[in-house]
Amino acid sequence: MTTDLILVAEDDSDIRDLLTVTLESAGFRAVTAKDGHTAARILQVARPAGLITDVRMPAVNGLELCRRARLDPAGRDLAIVVMSGDTRAHDVEAGLAAGADRYLAKPLSPRRVVTELREILAERRAASR
């Protein structure tokens, strides 16, 4: 069982709560933020292993949050999953270019988010061996 800390940055409280419960039932620890500005502060202080973020959030959007995380040396190995209802090819490309490891379309399955997160974390661990 993992004890990795995951930051959930989502302005919709229902989605944020659902992801938190799903993560915790999968053995992760979760911390949440309802906007990108708060999430950016949490990234600096808590140093989570992963970030799940919505694209459209107040203050700082999810893509800017990804860019900021990747600029920080501590954020280079951060597992990042971006969620969005914007699923056109250029939206997905923008998310990946901003630093996301995965770009998932909303509505989404919380279990799929956990599966993707686990895969990214496993890839990171294998690469660091």
PEZIGI-V708722 format. One record per backbone hydrogen bond with DSSP energy under -1.0 kcal/mol. CO is the residue of the C=O (numbers start at 1). NH is the residue of the N-H. E is the energy in kcal/mol with one decimal. If there is no record, write none. Layout:
CO|NH|E + CO|NH|E
This chain:
4|29|-2.7 + 5|49|-2.4 + 5|50|-1.4 + 6|31|-2.3 + 7|52|-3.0 + 8|33|-2.4 + 9|54|-2.3 + 12|16|-2.7 + 13|17|-2.6 + 14|18|-2.3 + 15|19|-2.7 + 16|20|-2.1 + 17|21|-2.6 + 18|22|-2.3 + 19|23|-2.8 + 20|24|-2.7 + 21|25|-2.4 + 22|26|-1.1 + 23|28|-2.5 + 24|27|-1.3 + 29|6|-2.6 + 31|8|-2.7 + 33|10|-2.2 + 35|39|-2.1 + 36|40|-2.4 + 37|41|-1.6 + 38|42|-2.3 + 39|43|-2.5 + 40|44|-1.4 + 41|45|-1.7 + 42|46|-3.0 + 49|79|-2.4 + 50|7|-2.7 + 51|81|-2.9 + 52|9|-3.2 + 53|83|-2.8 + 55|57|-1.0 + 55|62|-2.6 + 58|36|-1.6 + 58|60|-2.2 + 61|65|-2.2 + 62|66|-2.1 + 63|67|-2.3 + 64|68|-2.6 + 65|69|-2.4 + 66|70|-2.5 + 67|71|-1.5 + 68|72|-1.1 + 72|75|-2.1 + 79|51|-3.2 + 80|101|-2.2 + 80|102|-1.5 + 81|53|-2.6 + 82|104|-3.4 + 83|55|-1.6 + 84|106|-2.4 + 88|92|-2.1 + 89|93|-2.6 + 90|94|-1.9 + 91|95|-2.1 + 92|96|-2.4 + 93|97|-2.6 + 94|98|-1.6 + 95|100|-2.1 + 102|82|-2.8 + 104|84|-2.0 + 109|113|-1.7 + 110|114|-2.0 + 111|115|-2.5 + 112|116|-2.8 + 113|117|-2.5 + 114|118|-2.7 + 115|119|-2.2 + 116|120|-2.3 + 117|121|-2.6 + 118|122|-2.5 + 119|123|-2.4 + 120|124|-2.5 + 121|125|-2.3 + 122|126|-2.5 + 123|127|-2.2 + 124|128|-1.4
